[in-house]
Amino acid sequence: MKTTALKCPVALASRVLSGKWKARVIWTLQRQGPLRFSDLRRALPPISDRILTRELRELEAWDLIARDELAVSPALLKTEYRLSDFGRTLEPVMAAMADWGNQHRVKLNGDEG
């Protein structure tokens, strides 16, 4: 997916990971591995089918995730989503975000767990 050229690297990264769900989809696939659509939806409540479909398409257009269709039988395909090799380059970014969130959870929203 192409966008207007952004010279600021933080703006570019923010554009790619924008929205409520993209980072969460990437984090879920990073932690759980390849997942079917319904498994992803269950892992990300309360996301709707429409929003999840849109987010998956955008992440696929950025080449951050891959969509694999596996033939279970001649008449049935099993579709799974996984991080692409390019998407795996976000793993240290996502780990840093998770560490920061864990370290500052209480200060930011009062949660203890």
Buried (B, 14 or more C-beta within 10 A) or exposed (E): EEEEEEEEEEEEEEBBBEEEBBBBBBBBBBEEEBBEBEBBBEBBEEBEEEBBEEBBEBBBEBEBBBBEEEEEEEEEEEEBBBBBEEBBEBEEEBEEBBEEEEEEEEEEEEEEE
